[in-house]
Amino acid sequence: MRKIPVLGAFLLTACVTINIYFPAAAAEKAADEIIKDIQSVTPQKTVPKPKASLTDWQMTAFLWLDTAINSVVSPAQADGVDINIDSSEIRRLRSSMESRFAALQPLYAAGFIGIQADGFLAVRDAASVPLKDRNQVNKLVAAENADRQNLYQAIANANGQPAWASQIKSIFADRWVSNAQSGWWYQSSGSWKQK
């Protein structure tokens, strides 16, 4: 009879759930980095040349070394951030979103589209969009929303935590609004507001 309580206690202690810490602050920082890159108006970032008088081969060696270090230790890791935002899928999605932003920016500015409370885009007032442009606007919004959803899952997968996708989506929802430009529309408490 003494074996049953001991066995029961052992089984109860064996059923321990392991909680994986979700790095919310790191996710916010990563979201800001991604959103700012997507909304950047400059086509490519350039590395400024140092003022020091380095020879061409020294400069080439320095840039090669810098690239090699950044490929092994990402800048996010160097800052102590513990969320991975670099995978081939994340890079592909970011590139797609960056190239689409040029077409979305005038739609934001005109008030045709806005950021919903869940972070996805919506056509605010279809009647205000010129008839000839409605189909294209709807396609852009649908493509952007699909990429956003896939981005959240890709970030979760890159961190080995597929279940984090909903938390990442929630973080991004807030950050899309925070990073919105003046004059853009967003949803808050069920109504549209202009930033």
N, C-alpha and C positions, 0 to 999 in steps of 0.2 A: 504494500500500500504506500510505502514511502517513495517508491520510484515514480509514481504518477505525478505527485506535486512537483518533484524535481524535474521530470521530463516536461511538464506543463510550463514551468518557469523558464526552462531552457528554450522551448519553442517560442514563448512570448518575447524573450530577449532577442531571438534570431530574426524576428519580424520587425526590424528597425528600418524605417524609411530614411533614406539619405537625401537631405535637401541640398540642392546645388544653389549656391549663392548667385543671384542675378545681379550683375554689376550695373545698377541703374545710372550712377554718375558717369561711368565709362561709356555706357550706351548713349547718354545725352551728348557727351563730347564727340563720340563717333558720328552721331546723327548730325550735329552741327557741322562737322568737317565735311561729310558727304553732301549735305544740302548746300553749303557754301560753294563747294566745288561744282555742283550741278548748276547753280545759279550764277556762276562766275561769267562775266561778259567777255573776259579775255580768253581767246581760243586755246592758248597753251601757256603754262607757266614757264618762265625762263629763269635760268640760274644766272644771276648777275656775275660779271667777271670781277674778280678781286682787283683792287688798285695796285697790289704789289706787282713787281716786275718779274713774273714767272715766264719761263720759256714755254713755247707751245707744247713741248713734250711733257713738261712738268704740269701744265694745266690739264692736259689730256689724262695724265696719270692720276692727278688729284680728282678729276671728275669721275674717272673709272672707279677709283677707290671709294668715293662717296656713294656711287650707285651700288657697288658691291655690298657696302655696309648696310645701306638702306634695304637691300633685298634680303639680307639675313636678319636684321633687326629693324623692324619698321619704325618710323618716327613715333607712332602711337605707343609702341612698346617702350621706346626710350623715355617717354614721359610717364611711365608707370601705369598706363592704361591696360586693363586686362580683358579687352574684347578685341577679337580679330575682325577686321573689316577688309581683308585682302585675300581674295580668292579669284580664280578665273571667272566664276559666275558673277561675283560682286563687281569686278572690273567691267565685264560685259554690260551689266545692267546700268552701272553708273555712266558708261559711255553712251548708251542708248538714251538715257534720261538727259545727259548733257546736250546731246545733239538735238533733242526734241525741245529743250527749253527755249531756244530762239523762236520757235513757232508759238510756244505757250505764253511767252512774256507779253506780247501785245494783247492777248486775250485776257490775261490778268489785269493789265492796265485799263482795258476798255470795260472791265467789270462783267465780261461775258462768262467768265469762270471764277470759281472761288474754292477755297479749301474747306471741306466739310469737317465736322468735329472729329471724325475718325481719321483725318489726315488725307483722305482721298479727295480727288478733284470732282467737281460737279459743274454742270452748266447751270448757272444761277437763274437765268431767264431766257429760255430758248427763243422767245419772240423777239428779244432784243438783238439776237445774232442775225445778220443778214442771211436771207434764205439761201443764197448761193454758197454760203460758208458753213451752214449748219452740219452737213454731213462730215466735212473735214474736222470741225471742232469736236464733234462727237467721237470721231476716230482718234483724235489726239488725246482726248480725255480718257477714253477706254484704254489706249496703249499705255498712257502714263500710270493709270491705276493698276494695270496688270504688272507693270515693271515695279511699282512700289510694293505690291504684295509679294512678288517674287524676291525683291531685295530683302525684305524682312526675313523671309524664310532662308535665303542664302546666308545672311549674317548669322542666324541661329545655327544653321548647319555648319558654317565655318568654325563655329565655336564648340562644335560637338554637342549642342543642346537644341535639337529641333523644336522642343516644347517652348523655347523662349520666343518664338515668332510673335505670339500675341503681345508679350511684354515689349518687344522691340517695336511693334506696330504702335502701341500706346505711347511710347517715348517719342517716336517720330511724329505722331499726330500733334503733339504739343510743339515740337521743334519746327515743323513746317510753318505753323502759325507764327512762332517767335521770329523766324527768319524771313517772314513775308515782308515784301517791300511796302512802303507807304502807298496807300491808295488801293491795295489789293483787298479783296473781300474774303471773309472767313466766317464760319458758323460758330456761334457761341450760344449756349442755352436755347438751341432750336431756332435762332434767328440769325440773319445775315448782318454782319457789321463790317465797316470799312476800317482798315488799319490807318 
